[in-house]
Amino acid sequence: MSLPLTGIRVLDLSNVLAGPFCGYHLARLGAEVIKIEKPDGGDLARRLGADPKRAERLQGLSFVAVNAGKQSVALDLKSEAGREVFLRFVAKADVVLENFRPRVMERLGLGYDVLSRHNPRLVYCAISGFGQTGPWAKRPAYDQIVQGLSGAMSVTGDAQSAPLRTGFPISDTIAGLTAAFAISSALVDQRQTGRGRFIDVSLLEATVAAMGWVVSNHLNAGVEPEPMGNENFTAAPSGTFRTATGPLNIAANEQKQFQTLCDLVGRPELATDPRFARRETRKANRAALNIALNDALGAKAAEDWERELNAAGVPAGCVLTVPQILTQPQLLERRFVEALPADPDEGKPLRITRPGFRLGEEFPVPTLPPELGADTEGWLAQLGYSAAAIVQLVASGAVAGKKVEQATGGHHER
């Protein structure tokens, strides 16, 4: 299978989630993604996850989730020799991806201005909490901080529980996808014009941009966004309802769907009730409508209502747990969960999720997430370093690699 980014080389200096999630998508699209990691421990995510033994081996399950199919070169960018190696790398790369705080790369002497002189075609993507400029640029930022500042937490939950963070790091995730989209777009221009560019991705702006409907209603209609729990602010009845066996999401957003819903639950009179007959009156009286529907839906199991409503053209779905959705036929048939090659240290395959799109054919199975520095020696040789020079670089602590350290016992100055 020919993948769209085959032949693209990415130097991924990023850490934890936003940048690595971006790099994971680029790798699955065919790019050669080389993680440039600190010799001392590498990506922090190597030590994160629910399996302590794997974390001790720097293969934490959080790292596994977004680093399959990549390579690893352990390089100390604070050392002169390490920076020299990196500059040789840049000359052979298409993309540099990093998520340091603004100006860190400049302080290392490796900012975009410097790198673009070594490679004018270079696409450089910097992911940060708030962007490279502005009064917040230098502030430290984690996903939860950005969720709070963006307004996302203020509209998540209900009047009693808000503000509430999402159940996964949504700001990091959205920023990673935003960066992957921007890099892929810049690569099209690079191929056509030979021109590189600097991409500035802000977790804050990526999150607020993803809240487009909420933001637009405030900017253009003066609506103050409120937390509405499982309700949909654009329509009613549209939210989570109670059944005989558990919660059920129903989205009867169109007039015809509402009328069908009323007939199916045995309450046709609701469709002609003046409080509910029109879209706007339903929204204004959603509390009373929900009471009536919850009472009617209590007659059957959620799974039965799900089947009947969908068959009649009314969107509905049970509220599943993560273990439940991963075993549903929909994801199983489409092979959304993939098994990596067996881990040599455990003898059983790791499982990961593929990207949320298809390319007409199956994705090739990626390689295991790389061990820290697994590809250092090979790349140093490709960059023109002799075997003796590689041993000296490892001994100095400027780089770290598996083969040389194993051969010499791993006793080097740091």
C-alpha atoms as a printed R data frame, in Angstrom:
    type eleno elety resid chain resno       x       y      z
1   ATOM     1    CA   MET     A     1   0.000   0.000  0.000
2   ATOM     2    CA   SER     A     2   1.334   3.423 -0.973
3   ATOM     3    CA   LEU     A     3   0.770   5.853  1.878
4   ATOM     4    CA   PRO     A     4   0.354   9.610  1.297
5   ATOM     5    CA   LEU     A     5   3.388  10.697  3.337
6   ATOM     6    CA   THR     A     6   5.809   8.019  2.141
7   ATOM     7    CA   GLY     A     7   9.230   9.615  1.714
8   ATOM     8    CA   ILE     A     8   8.613  12.356  4.293
9   ATOM     9    CA   ARG     A     9  11.077  12.480  7.205
10  ATOM    10    CA   VAL     A    10   9.937  14.020 10.502
11  ATOM    11    CA   LEU     A    11  12.203  14.878 13.430
12  ATOM    12    CA   ASP     A    12   9.876  14.675 16.415
13  ATOM    13    CA   LEU     A    13  11.294  16.431 19.487
14  ATOM    14    CA   SER     A    14   7.946  16.476 21.262
15  ATOM    15    CA   ASN     A    15   6.992  14.993 24.581
16  ATOM    16    CA   VAL     A    16   3.984  13.319 26.293
17  ATOM    17    CA   LEU     A    17   0.831  13.768 24.138
18  ATOM    18    CA   ALA     A    18   0.051  16.708 21.824
19  ATOM    19    CA   GLY     A    19   3.209  16.429 19.716
20  ATOM    20    CA   PRO     A    20   3.525  12.631 19.861
21  ATOM    21    CA   PHE     A    21  -0.159  12.261 18.880
22  ATOM    22    CA   CYS     A    22   0.557  14.463 15.864
23  ATOM    23    CA   GLY     A    23   3.657  12.420 15.036
24  ATOM    24    CA   TYR     A    24   1.707   9.167 15.377
25  ATOM    25    CA   HIS     A    25  -0.749  10.249 12.698
26  ATOM    26    CA   LEU     A    26   2.073  11.336 10.404
27  ATOM    27    CA   ALA     A    27   3.762   7.963 10.913
28  ATOM    28    CA   ARG     A    28   0.582   6.042 10.140
29  ATOM    29    CA   LEU     A    29   0.261   8.105  6.963
30  ATOM    30    CA   GLY     A    30   3.667   6.832  5.866
31  ATOM    31    CA   ALA     A    31   6.129   9.417  7.191
32  ATOM    32    CA   GLU     A    32   9.421   8.306  8.703
33  ATOM    33    CA   VAL     A    33   9.093   9.744 12.210
34  ATOM    34    CA   ILE     A    34  12.272   9.871 14.292
35  ATOM    35    CA   LYS     A    35  11.846  10.772 17.949
36  ATOM    36    CA   ILE     A    36  14.712  12.944 19.157
37  ATOM    37    CA   GLU     A    37  14.784  12.225 22.892
38  ATOM    38    CA   LYS     A    38  16.864  13.148 25.911
39  ATOM    39    CA   PRO     A    39  19.450  10.438 26.642
40  ATOM    40    CA   ASP     A    40  18.387  10.511 30.292
41  ATOM    41    CA   GLY     A    41  14.925   8.953 30.267
42  ATOM    42    CA   GLY     A    42  13.565  10.256 26.967
43  ATOM    43    CA   ASP     A    43   9.895  11.131 26.523
44  ATOM    44    CA   LEU     A    44   8.179  11.513 29.922
45  ATOM    45    CA   ALA     A    45   5.323   9.338 28.674
46  ATOM    46    CA   ARG     A    46   7.718   6.379 28.698
47  ATOM    47    CA   ARG     A    47   7.191   6.358 32.459
48  ATOM    48    CA   LEU     A    48   3.402   6.807 32.404
49  ATOM    49    CA   GLY     A    49   0.622   4.236 32.277
50  ATOM    50    CA   ALA     A    50  -1.209   1.573 34.239
51  ATOM    51    CA   ASP     A    51   1.541  -1.082 34.048
52  ATOM    52    CA   PRO     A    52   4.363  -0.132 36.481
53  ATOM    53    CA   LYS     A    53   6.749  -2.786 35.162
54  ATOM    54    CA   ARG     A    54   6.489  -1.476 31.620
55  ATOM    55    CA   ALA     A    55   6.970   2.062 32.906
56  ATOM    56    CA   GLU     A    56  10.163   0.988 34.641
57  ATOM    57    CA   ARG     A    57  11.399  -0.308 31.279
58  ATOM    58    CA   LEU     A    58  10.556   3.072 29.690
59  ATOM    59    CA   GLN     A    59   7.750   1.496 27.678
60  ATOM    60    CA   GLY     A    60   4.772   2.835 29.624
61  ATOM    61    CA   LEU     A    61   1.345   2.200 28.162
62  ATOM    62    CA   SER     A    62   0.727   5.929 27.692
63  ATOM    63    CA   PHE     A    63   3.843   5.987 25.503
64  ATOM    64    CA   VAL     A    64   2.733   2.884 23.603
65  ATOM    65    CA   ALA     A    65  -0.578   4.526 22.648
66  ATOM    66    CA   VAL     A    66   0.946   7.178 20.361
67  ATOM    67    CA   ASN     A    67   4.473   6.083 19.453
68  ATOM    68    CA   ALA     A    68   4.152   2.881 17.435
69  ATOM    69    CA   GLY     A    69   5.857   3.009 14.051
70  ATOM    70    CA   LYS     A    70   8.461   5.567 15.123
71  ATOM    71    CA   GLN     A    71  12.222   5.445 15.582
72  ATOM    72    CA   SER     A    72  14.236   6.828 18.512
73  ATOM    73    CA   VAL     A    73  17.518   8.725 18.564
74  ATOM    74    CA   ALA     A    74  18.765   9.797 22.000
75  ATOM    75    CA   LEU     A    75  20.430  13.184 21.628
76  ATOM    76    CA   ASP     A    76  21.449  15.842 24.150
77  ATOM    77    CA   LEU     A    77  20.622  19.142 22.466
78  ATOM    78    CA   LYS     A    78  22.245  21.054 25.315
79  ATOM    79    CA   SER     A    79  25.660  19.776 24.236
80  ATOM    80    CA   GLU     A    80  27.587  21.245 21.320
81  ATOM    81    CA   ALA     A    81  28.169  17.810 19.825
82  ATOM    82    CA   GLY     A    82  24.487  16.944 20.158
83  ATOM    83    CA   ARG     A    83  23.450  20.135 18.385
84  ATOM    84    CA   GLU     A    84  25.908  19.375 15.569
85  ATOM    85    CA   VAL     A    85  24.319  15.947 15.107
86  ATOM    86    CA   PHE     A    86  20.874  17.541 15.049
87  ATOM    87    CA   LEU     A    87  21.890  20.074 12.396
88  ATOM    88    CA   ARG     A    88  23.100  17.226 10.188
89  ATOM    89    CA   PHE     A    89  19.717  15.605 10.719
90  ATOM    90    CA   VAL     A    90  17.861  18.777  9.777
91  ATOM    91    CA   ALA     A    91  19.613  18.907  6.425
92  ATOM    92    CA   LYS     A    92  18.016  15.560  5.590
93  ATOM    93    CA   ALA     A    93  14.565  16.206  7.104
94  ATOM    94    CA   ASP     A    94  11.271  17.568  5.820
95  ATOM    95    CA   VAL     A    95   9.653  18.424  9.168
96  ATOM    96    CA   VAL     A    96  10.716  19.393 12.672
97  ATOM    97    CA   LEU     A    97   8.042  18.999 15.345
98  ATOM    98    CA   GLU     A    98   8.467  20.246 18.926
99  ATOM    99    CA   ASN     A    99   6.323  21.200 21.909
100 ATOM   100    CA   PHE     A   100   8.760  23.067 24.136
101 ATOM   101    CA   ARG     A   101   7.853  26.368 25.701
102 ATOM   102    CA   PRO     A   102   8.382  29.299 23.317
103 ATOM   103    CA   ARG     A   103  12.016  30.376 22.778
104 ATOM   104    CA   VAL     A   104  13.548  27.148 24.145
105 ATOM   105    CA   MET     A   105  14.828  26.123 20.718
106 ATOM   106    CA   GLU     A   106  16.139  29.643 20.116
107 ATOM   107    CA   ARG     A   107  18.092  29.495 23.387
108 ATOM   108    CA   LEU     A   108  19.619  26.235 22.207
109 ATOM   109    CA   GLY     A   109  20.662  27.930 18.963
110 ATOM   110    CA   LEU     A   110  18.210  25.732 17.041
111 ATOM   111    CA   GLY     A   111  15.317  28.073 16.317
112 ATOM   112    CA   TYR     A   112  13.515  28.154 12.990
113 ATOM   113    CA   ASP     A   113  15.692  30.962 11.624
114 ATOM   114    CA   VAL     A   114  18.806  28.852 12.171
115 ATOM   115    CA   LEU     A   115  17.322  25.587 10.950
116 ATOM   116    CA   SER     A   116  15.776  27.101  7.845
117 ATOM   117    CA   ARG     A   117  19.219  28.344  6.783
118 ATOM   118    CA   HIS     A   118  20.411  24.746  6.907
119 ATOM   119    CA   ASN     A   119  17.288  23.552  5.070
120 ATOM   120    CA   PRO     A   120  15.108  26.203  3.365
121 ATOM   121    CA   ARG     A   121  12.464  23.530  2.597
122 ATOM   122    CA   LEU     A   122  11.957  22.729  6.267
123 ATOM   123    CA   VAL     A   123   8.427  22.714  7.709
124 ATOM   124    CA   TYR     A   124   8.815  23.591 11.392
125 ATOM   125    CA   CYS     A   125   5.844  23.059 13.724
126 ATOM   126    CA   ALA     A   126   5.919  24.383 17.295
127 ATOM   127    CA   ILE     A   127   3.102  23.292 19.621
128 ATOM   128    CA   SER     A   128   2.728  25.253 22.850
129 ATOM   129    CA   GLY     A   129   0.085  26.051 25.417
130 ATOM   130    CA   PHE     A   130  -0.737  29.543 24.217
131 ATOM   131    CA   GLY     A   131   1.250  30.132 21.038
132 ATOM   132    CA   GLN     A   132   4.624  31.722 20.409
133 ATOM   133    CA   THR     A   133   3.482  35.305 21.091
134 ATOM   134    CA   GLY     A   134   1.130  37.170 23.422
135 ATOM   135    CA   PRO     A   135   1.135  37.925 27.160
136 ATOM   136    CA   TRP     A   136   0.562  34.258 28.113
137 ATOM   137    CA   ALA     A   137   3.204  32.802 25.792
138 ATOM   138    CA   LYS     A   138   5.721  32.034 28.547
139 ATOM   139    CA   ARG     A   139   3.217  30.526 30.979
140 ATOM   140    CA   PRO     A   140   3.489  26.799 31.670
141 ATOM   141    CA   ALA     A   141   0.508  24.869 30.370
142 ATOM   142    CA   TYR     A   142  -0.947  21.424 30.766
143 ATOM   143    CA   ASP     A   143  -4.114  20.065 29.212
144 ATOM   144    CA   GLN     A   144  -6.282  20.710 32.267
145 ATOM   145    CA   ILE     A   145  -5.041  24.291 32.574
146 ATOM   146    CA   VAL     A   146  -6.001  24.941 28.965
147 ATOM   147    CA   GLN     A   147  -9.377  23.225 29.346
148 ATOM   148    CA   GLY     A   148 -10.155  25.650 32.148
149 ATOM   149    CA   LEU     A   149  -8.873  28.774 30.424
150 ATOM   150    CA   SER     A   150 -10.557  27.970 27.093
151 ATOM   151    CA   GLY     A   151 -14.069  27.924 28.518
152 ATOM   152    CA   ALA     A   152 -14.465  24.219 27.731
153 ATOM   153    CA   MET     A   153 -14.778  23.263 31.411
154 ATOM   154    CA   SER     A   154 -17.382  25.990 31.978
155 ATOM   155    CA   VAL     A   155 -19.790  24.306 29.537
156 ATOM   156    CA   THR     A   156 -19.008  20.706 30.541
157 ATOM   157    CA   GLY     A   157 -21.208  19.051 33.160
158 ATOM   158    CA   ASP     A   158 -24.448  20.499 34.451
159 ATOM   159    CA   ALA     A   159 -25.395  23.306 36.837
160 ATOM   160    CA   GLN     A   160 -24.318  21.160 39.794
161 ATOM   161    CA   SER     A   161 -21.112  19.605 38.447
162 ATOM   162    CA   ALA     A   162 -19.636  22.301 36.180
163 ATOM   163    CA   PRO     A   163 -16.927  23.325 35.689
164 ATOM   164    CA   LEU     A   164 -15.810  19.829 34.701
165 ATOM   165    CA   ARG     A   165 -12.889  18.558 32.654
166 ATOM   166    CA   THR     A   166 -13.450  15.996 29.945
167 ATOM   167    CA   GLY     A   167 -12.594  12.381 30.673
168 ATOM   168    CA   PHE     A   168  -9.484  12.485 28.473
169 ATOM   169    CA   PRO     A   169  -6.934  15.217 27.574
170 ATOM   170    CA   ILE     A   170  -9.023  16.834 24.883
171 ATOM   171    CA   SER     A   171  -6.924  20.001 24.454
172 ATOM   172    CA   ASP     A   172  -3.728  18.016 23.884
173 ATOM   173    CA   THR     A   173  -5.556  15.724 21.484
174 ATOM   174    CA   ILE     A   174  -7.160  18.503 19.444
175 ATOM   175    CA   ALA     A   175  -3.840  20.369 19.256
176 ATOM   176    CA   GLY     A   176  -2.124  17.214 17.993
177 ATOM   177    CA   LEU     A   177  -4.698  16.752 15.251
178 ATOM   178    CA   THR     A   178  -4.503  20.466 14.387
179 ATOM   179    CA   ALA     A   179  -0.729  20.195 14.042
180 ATOM   180    CA   ALA     A   180  -0.945  17.082 11.866
181 ATOM   181    CA   PHE     A   181  -3.411  18.840  9.569
182 ATOM   182    CA   ALA     A   182  -1.265  21.981  9.348
183 ATOM   183    CA   ILE     A   183   1.941  20.014  8.685
184 ATOM   184    CA   SER     A   184   0.311  17.911  5.979
185 ATOM   185    CA   SER     A   185  -1.007  21.059  4.310
186 ATOM   186    CA   ALA     A   186   2.400  22.747  4.480
187 ATOM   187    CA   LEU     A   187   4.006  19.690  2.916
188 ATOM   188    CA   VAL     A   188   1.752  20.063 -0.127
189 ATOM   189    CA   ASP     A   189   3.048  23.617 -0.579
190 ATOM   190    CA   GLN     A   190   6.610  22.457  0.074
191 ATOM   191    CA   ARG     A   191   6.345  19.927 -2.743
192 ATOM   192    CA   GLN     A   192   4.917  22.506 -5.127
193 ATOM   193    CA   THR     A   193   7.136  25.482 -4.330
194 ATOM   194    CA   GLY     A   194  10.155  24.130 -2.446
195 ATOM   195    CA   ARG     A   195   9.330  26.549  0.350
196 ATOM   196    CA   GLY     A   196   9.315  25.747  4.056
197 ATOM   197    CA   ARG     A   197   7.376  27.551  6.744
198 ATOM   198    CA   PHE     A   198   6.913  28.004 10.482
199 ATOM   199    CA   ILE     A   199   3.693  26.659 12.032
200 ATOM   200    CA   ASP     A   200   2.574  27.985 15.426
201 ATOM   201    CA   VAL     A   201  -0.019  25.704 17.102
202 ATOM   202    CA   SER     A   202  -1.644  26.850 20.348
203 ATOM   203    CA   LEU     A   203  -3.477  24.386 22.604
204 ATOM   204    CA   LEU     A   204  -5.692  27.252 23.748
205 ATOM   205    CA   GLU     A   205  -6.629  28.386 20.251
206 ATOM   206    CA   ALA     A   206  -7.067  24.843 18.935
207 ATOM   207    CA   THR     A   207  -9.502  24.143 21.783
208 ATOM   208    CA   VAL     A   208 -11.494  27.361 21.384
209 ATOM   209    CA   ALA     A   209 -11.623  26.816 17.617
210 ATOM   210    CA   ALA     A   210 -13.113  23.365 18.209
211 ATOM   211    CA   MET     A   211 -15.878  25.021 20.254
212 ATOM   212    CA   GLY     A   212 -17.062  26.810 17.122
213 ATOM   213    CA   TRP     A   213 -20.823  26.517 17.621
214 ATOM   214    CA   VAL     A   214 -20.695  27.658 21.235
215 ATOM   215    CA   VAL     A   215 -18.375  30.544 20.407
216 ATOM   216    CA   SER     A   216 -20.406  31.652 17.370
217 ATOM   217    CA   ASN     A   217 -23.645  31.785 19.331
218 ATOM   218    CA   HIS     A   218 -21.957  34.035 21.884
219 ATOM   219    CA   LEU     A   219 -20.164  36.289 19.393
220 ATOM   220    CA   ASN     A   220 -23.110  36.782 17.092
221 ATOM   221    CA   ALA     A   221 -26.193  36.395 19.288
222 ATOM   222    CA   GLY     A   222 -24.865  37.404 22.679
223 ATOM   223    CA   VAL     A   223 -25.723  34.027 24.215
224 ATOM   224    CA   GLU     A   224 -23.882  33.269 27.440
225 ATOM   225    CA   PRO     A   225 -22.888  29.578 27.141
226 ATOM   226    CA   GLU     A   226 -24.093  27.463 30.039
227 ATOM   227    CA   PRO     A   227 -23.360  23.913 31.163
228 ATOM   228    CA   MET     A   228 -26.272  21.745 30.090
229 ATOM   229    CA   GLY     A   229 -25.085  18.317 31.120
230 ATOM   230    CA   ASN     A   230 -26.233  15.742 28.578
231 ATOM   231    CA   GLU     A   231 -28.616  18.123 26.835
232 ATOM   232    CA   ASN     A   232 -28.036  19.574 23.367
233 ATOM   233    CA   PHE     A   233 -28.314  23.363 23.340
234 ATOM   234    CA   THR     A   234 -29.329  23.379 19.657
235 ATOM   235    CA   ALA     A   235 -32.345  21.061 19.873
236 ATOM   236    CA   ALA     A   236 -34.843  19.160 22.040
237 ATOM   237    CA   PRO     A   237 -35.439  16.361 22.690
238 ATOM   238    CA   SER     A   238 -31.749  15.675 22.257
239 ATOM   239    CA   GLY     A   239 -29.827  14.229 25.153
240 ATOM   240    CA   THR     A   240 -29.647  11.309 27.562
241 ATOM   241    CA   PHE     A   241 -32.835   9.639 28.749
242 ATOM   242    CA   ARG     A   242 -33.723   6.939 31.267
243 ATOM   243    CA   THR     A   243 -34.944   3.506 30.199
244 ATOM   244    CA   ALA     A   244 -35.770   0.307 32.042
245 ATOM   245    CA   THR     A   245 -32.138  -0.823 31.948
246 ATOM   246    CA   GLY     A   246 -29.987   2.281 31.722
247 ATOM   247    CA   PRO     A   247 -29.277   5.547 29.901
248 ATOM   248    CA   LEU     A   248 -30.007   6.067 26.221
249 ATOM   249    CA   ASN     A   249 -28.974   8.958 24.001
250 ATOM   250    CA   ILE     A   250 -31.662  10.199 21.620
251 ATOM   251    CA   ALA     A   251 -31.208  13.007 19.106
252 ATOM   252    CA   ALA     A   252 -34.600  13.823 17.602
253 ATOM   253    CA   ASN     A   253 -33.281  17.070 16.157
254 ATOM   254    CA   GLU     A   254 -35.656  17.317 13.188
255 ATOM   255    CA   GLN     A   255 -39.428  17.794 13.251
256 ATOM   256    CA   LYS     A   256 -40.118  14.486 11.520
257 ATOM   257    CA   GLN     A   257 -37.841  12.663 13.953
258 ATOM   258    CA   PHE     A   258 -39.670  14.184 16.923
259 ATOM   259    CA   GLN     A   259 -43.049  13.133 15.590
260 ATOM   260    CA   THR     A   260 -41.767   9.599 14.961
261 ATOM   261    CA   LEU     A   261 -40.329   9.446 18.477
262 ATOM   262    CA   CYS     A   262 -43.635  10.472 20.017
263 ATOM   263    CA   ASP     A   263 -45.466   7.747 18.057
264 ATOM   264    CA   LEU     A   264 -42.942   5.030 18.938
265 ATOM   265    CA   VAL     A   265 -43.022   5.698 22.678
266 ATOM   266    CA   GLY     A   266 -46.826   5.741 22.672
267 ATOM   267    CA   ARG     A   267 -47.208   9.471 23.310
268 ATOM   268    CA   PRO     A   268 -48.401  10.928 19.951
269 ATOM   269    CA   GLU     A   269 -50.120  13.813 21.736
270 ATOM   270    CA   LEU     A   270 -46.740  15.289 22.632
271 ATOM   271    CA   ALA     A   271 -46.173  16.214 18.978
272 ATOM   272    CA   THR     A   272 -49.219  18.498 18.947
273 ATOM   273    CA   ASP     A   273 -48.867  19.885 22.473
274 ATOM   274    CA   PRO     A   274 -48.347  23.686 22.059
275 ATOM   275    CA   ARG     A   275 -45.337  23.494 24.403
276 ATOM   276    CA   PHE     A   276 -43.575  21.012 22.135
277 ATOM   277    CA   ALA     A   277 -45.024  21.454 18.651
278 ATOM   278    CA   ARG     A   278 -42.213  23.629 17.314
279 ATOM   279    CA   ARG     A   279 -38.441  23.470 17.644
280 ATOM   280    CA   GLU     A   280 -38.032  26.647 19.693
281 ATOM   281    CA   THR     A   281 -40.921  25.888 22.046
282 ATOM   282    CA   ARG     A   282 -39.474  22.420 22.664
283 ATOM   283    CA   LYS     A   283 -36.170  23.975 23.668
284 ATOM   284    CA   ALA     A   284 -37.957  26.405 26.005
285 ATOM   285    CA   ASN     A   285 -39.916  23.572 27.612
286 ATOM   286    CA   ARG     A   286 -37.344  20.797 27.470
287 ATOM   287    CA   ALA     A   287 -37.645  19.969 31.176
288 ATOM   288    CA   ALA     A   288 -41.347  19.104 30.897
289 ATOM   289    CA   LEU     A   289 -40.745  17.214 27.639
290 ATOM   290    CA   ASN     A   290 -37.943  15.183 29.186
291 ATOM   291    CA   ILE     A   291 -40.162  14.164 32.102
292 ATOM   292    CA   ALA     A   292 -42.804  12.844 29.715
293 ATOM   293    CA   LEU     A   293 -40.292  10.979 27.571
294 ATOM   294    CA   ASN     A   294 -38.429   9.458 30.508
295 ATOM   295    CA   ASP     A   295 -41.729   8.128 31.826
296 ATOM   296    CA   ALA     A   296 -42.568   6.527 28.465
297 ATOM   297    CA   LEU     A   297 -39.079   5.167 27.823
298 ATOM   298    CA   GLY     A   298 -39.092   3.359 31.158
299 ATOM   299    CA   ALA     A   299 -41.269   0.672 29.575
300 ATOM   300    CA   LYS     A   300 -38.405  -1.025 27.691
301 ATOM   301    CA   ALA     A   301 -34.689  -1.745 27.814
302 ATOM   302    CA   ALA     A   302 -32.229   0.711 26.303
303 ATOM   303    CA   GLU     A   303 -31.087  -1.873 23.743
304 ATOM   304    CA   ASP     A   304 -34.671  -2.410 22.524
305 ATOM   305    CA   TRP     A   305 -35.343   1.306 22.179
306 ATOM   306    CA   GLU     A   306 -32.007   1.766 20.391
307 ATOM   307    CA   ARG     A   307 -32.948  -0.836 17.786
308 ATOM   308    CA   GLU     A   308 -36.522   0.419 17.252
309 ATOM   309    CA   LEU     A   309 -35.663   4.116 17.096
310 ATOM   310    CA   ASN     A   310 -32.779   3.712 14.666
311 ATOM   311    CA   ALA     A   311 -34.902   1.488 12.437
312 ATOM   312    CA   ALA     A   312 -37.477   4.292 12.286
313 ATOM   313    CA   GLY     A   313 -34.883   6.954 11.464
314 ATOM   314    CA   VAL     A   314 -34.529   8.475 14.943
315 ATOM   315    CA   PRO     A   315 -30.827   8.563 15.961
316 ATOM   316    CA   ALA     A   316 -30.330   6.703 19.251
317 ATOM   317    CA   GLY     A   317 -27.516   4.928 21.038
318 ATOM   318    CA   CYS     A   318 -26.843   3.226 24.350
319 ATOM   319    CA   VAL     A   319 -24.308   4.876 26.655
320 ATOM   320    CA   LEU     A   320 -21.376   2.439 26.636
321 ATOM   321    CA   THR     A   321 -18.213   2.127 28.669
322 ATOM   322    CA   VAL     A   322 -14.805   2.028 26.987
323 ATOM   323    CA   PRO     A   323 -14.536  -1.780 27.402
324 ATOM   324    CA   GLN     A   324 -18.007  -2.162 25.895
325 ATOM   325    CA   ILE     A   325 -17.390  -0.085 22.764
326 ATOM   326    CA   LEU     A   326 -14.078  -1.828 22.078
327 ATOM   327    CA   THR     A   327 -15.910  -5.163 21.821
328 ATOM   328    CA   GLN     A   328 -18.770  -3.965 19.618
329 ATOM   329    CA   PRO     A   329 -19.081  -5.577 16.155
330 ATOM   330    CA   GLN     A   330 -18.751  -2.166 14.481
331 ATOM   331    CA   LEU     A   331 -15.177  -1.667 15.664
332 ATOM   332    CA   LEU     A   332 -14.286  -5.353 15.477
333 ATOM   333    CA   GLU     A   333 -15.342  -5.691 11.848
334 ATOM   334    CA   ARG     A   334 -13.390  -2.597 10.847
335 ATOM   335    CA   ARG     A   335 -10.322  -3.776 12.800
336 ATOM   336    CA   PHE     A   336 -10.049  -0.507 14.685
337 ATOM   337    CA   VAL     A   337  -7.956  -2.105 17.427
338 ATOM   338    CA   GLU     A   338  -4.681  -3.478 16.081
339 ATOM   339    CA   ALA     A   339  -2.226  -5.966 17.520
340 ATOM   340    CA   LEU     A   340   1.420  -4.964 17.287
341 ATOM   341    CA   PRO     A   341   4.138  -7.566 16.831
342 ATOM   342    CA   ALA     A   342   4.749  -9.549 20.013
343 ATOM   343    CA   ASP     A   343   6.761  -7.667 22.630
344 ATOM   344    CA   PRO     A   344  10.035  -9.578 23.052
345 ATOM   345    CA   ASP     A   345  10.065  -8.791 26.776
346 ATOM   346    CA   GLU     A   346   6.548 -10.061 27.398
347 ATOM   347    CA   GLY     A   347   5.744 -12.503 24.617
348 ATOM   348    CA   LYS     A   348   2.257 -11.087 24.077
349 ATOM   349    CA   PRO     A   349   1.157  -8.485 21.572
350 ATOM   350    CA   LEU     A   350   0.355  -4.938 22.585
351 ATOM   351    CA   ARG     A   351  -2.844  -3.500 21.190
352 ATOM   352    CA   ILE     A   352  -3.391   0.042 19.969
353 ATOM   353    CA   THR     A   353  -6.053   1.979 18.085
354 ATOM   354    CA   ARG     A   354  -5.467   3.067 14.517
355 ATOM   355    CA   PRO     A   355  -6.288   6.608 13.302
356 ATOM   356    CA   GLY     A   356  -9.954   7.471 12.963
357 ATOM   357    CA   PHE     A   357  -9.988   7.325  9.167
358 ATOM   358    CA   ARG     A   358  -9.493   4.795  6.390
359 ATOM   359    CA   LEU     A   359  -7.488   5.158  3.217
360 ATOM   360    CA   GLY     A   360  -9.367   2.594  1.150
361 ATOM   361    CA   GLU     A   361  -7.085  -0.229  2.278
362 ATOM   362    CA   GLU     A   362  -5.827  -1.595  5.571
363 ATOM   363    CA   PHE     A   363  -3.047   0.341  7.273
364 ATOM   364    CA   PRO     A   364   0.198  -1.605  7.490
365 ATOM   365    CA   VAL     A   365   0.827  -2.858 11.031
366 ATOM   366    CA   PRO     A   366   3.337  -0.447 12.622
367 ATOM   367    CA   THR     A   367   6.478  -1.468 14.406
368 ATOM   368    CA   LEU     A   368   6.607  -1.561 18.183
369 ATOM   369    CA   PRO     A   369   7.203   1.764 19.960
370 ATOM   370    CA   PRO     A   370  10.976   2.259 19.932
371 ATOM   371    CA   GLU     A   371  13.261   1.655 22.864
372 ATOM   372    CA   LEU     A   372  15.059   4.822 23.920
373 ATOM   373    CA   GLY     A   373  17.974   5.399 21.548
374 ATOM   374    CA   ALA     A   374  17.300   2.244 19.557
375 ATOM   375    CA   ASP     A   375  18.150   3.921 16.248
376 ATOM   376    CA   THR     A   376  20.929   6.260 17.369
377 ATOM   377    CA   GLU     A   377  23.938   4.384 15.975
378 ATOM   378    CA   GLY     A   378  22.290   3.610 12.668
379 ATOM   379    CA   TRP     A   379  21.416   7.233 12.072
380 ATOM   380    CA   LEU     A   380  24.789   8.541 13.165
381 ATOM   381    CA   ALA     A   381  26.376   6.269 10.582
382 ATOM   382    CA   GLN     A   382  23.975   7.564  7.903
383 ATOM   383    CA   LEU     A   383  24.872  11.111  8.904
384 ATOM   384    CA   GLY     A   384  28.538  10.411  8.208
385 ATOM   385    CA   TYR     A   385  29.978   9.595 11.633
386 ATOM   386    CA   SER     A   386  32.622   6.884 11.817
387 ATOM   387    CA   ALA     A   387  32.400   3.988 14.261
388 ATOM   388    CA   ALA     A   388  35.087   5.590 16.424
389 ATOM   389    CA   ALA     A   389  33.296   8.949 16.383
390 ATOM   390    CA   ILE     A   390  30.054   7.265 17.424
391 ATOM   391    CA   VAL     A   391  31.775   5.605 20.403
392 ATOM   392    CA   GLN     A   392  33.205   9.000 21.379
393 ATOM   393    CA   LEU     A   393  29.805  10.712 21.113
394 ATOM   394    CA   VAL     A   394  28.215   8.081 23.337
395 ATOM   395    CA   ALA     A   395  31.072   8.303 25.842
396 ATOM   396    CA   SER     A   396  30.683  12.083 26.031
397 ATOM   397    CA   GLY     A   397  26.963  11.813 26.796
398 ATOM   398    CA   ALA     A   398  25.999  13.818 23.717
399 ATOM   399    CA   VAL     A   399  24.071  10.801 22.445
400 ATOM   400    CA   ALA     A   400  22.887   7.486 23.834
401 ATOM   401    CA   GLY     A   401  22.401   4.279 21.915
402 ATOM   402    CA   LYS     A   402  21.694   0.661 22.603
403 ATOM   403    CA   LYS     A   403  24.467  -1.069 20.646
404 ATOM   404    CA   VAL     A   404  27.491   0.968 21.727
405 ATOM   405    CA   GLU     A   405  26.416   1.104 25.365
406 ATOM   406    CA   GLN     A   406  25.805  -2.647 25.453
407 ATOM   407    CA   ALA     A   407  29.176  -3.314 23.829
408 ATOM   408    CA   THR     A   408  31.048  -1.066 26.286
409 ATOM   409    CA   GLY     A   409  29.086  -1.936 29.404
410 ATOM   410    CA   GLY     A   410  27.170   1.315 29.509
411 ATOM   411    CA   HIS     A   411  29.683   3.120 31.751
412 ATOM   412    CA   HIS     A   412  29.973   6.569 30.278
413 ATOM   413    CA   GLU     A   413  30.095  10.053 31.685
414 ATOM   414    CA   ARG     A   414  26.878  12.035 31.587
